[in-house]
Amino acid sequence: MFILFGMPIAQIMLFGFAITNEINNVNIAILDKSKDAETHKIINKISASAYFKINQEITNEKQIESVFKKGKVKAVLVFEKNFIKNLQTLKQAKVQVITDATDPNVANTISNYVNAILQNYTHEINKNNKPNHQIQTQTRLYYNPELKSVFTFVPGVMTIILMLVSAMMTSISITREKELGTMEVLLVSPLKPFQVIVGKVFPYIFLSIINAAIILLLGFFVFGMPIEGNIFLLAFESVLFITTALSLGILISTVSQTQQTAMMLSLMGLMLPVIILSGFIFPISSMPLLLQVISNIIPAKWFIIIIKAVLLKGATLDVIWKETLILVGMTVFFIAVSIKKYKIRLE
């Protein structure tokens, strides 16, 4: 009854609030080389909009790369030197919009929104000025200059497949043993419960690693997906996420008595959150605050951040250490709860 009536309500709420082509509260950085009254007014106008939040102000162009690698900032606005002087004497000034194009749709939308705000501003200042002043925008795309959507979909599809294969197959495998009555036989054998569970999930680690390797190879050789980062770091993070998904599958199996229940929880309880709340398709910053908070408990969100940073930005562990620690913590938590549940079953 919960699945029949609860899931549709949860789904319509998720789709209604999370699925949007708009962007809101996107973090941007400012590089103001002029620091005059005019650029200050423009920055205030951009900050006052619901679309952008000024995350930080940088002092030189060398900082742009490091800001993007951290993943929080999606665009950098660069105001040229002598902005107000050029606007008054030459009747035109330039603003460069540098976007993180690892998500092409978001990059395009950010550029369009900035252009719209600047056009509105020029329209305001031109009411009393003849000839008209012009603010020209130049767009520069980082990491994905050709705006290939495959650069977004390969990491996303890899995340979905690893999550579903690892979590769903593990939960069904263990639940099948419980349904047939053979799990109790295994658990009362000389083997410890932990050894039994590890033995059950170990094959899926190899299957998931093979899946990950196939996806990366197809992305690299067929679609030209770059692998800018360290391949060993990429392998480590992939195995870590697989382990997290497997431990989540074990946890699902502890609360499921039948394979049907395990499959429904895995598909309905994992697939939709992974697709909608992971940032794979829809930007999390544009979602309501409650969904943004809920997204933090979705392991896929953190893995997508990691894999995009490693594949497209060449990020090292010192950049993605926080996301890595979160996945480690989730894995330990899932395993600890699962072991406790199985020990309770033995009493």
PyMOL commands that set and color helices and strands:
alter all, ss='L'
color gray80, all
select helices_A, chain A and resi 2-18+37-48+62-70+83-89+104-128+150-180+182-187+193-221+231-255+259-276+284-286+289-295+299-313+317-346
alter helices_A, ss='H'
color red, helices_A
select strands_A, chain A and resi 26-32+52-57+75-79+92-100+134-142
alter strands_A, ss='S'
color yellow, strands_A
deselect
rebuild
show_as cartoon
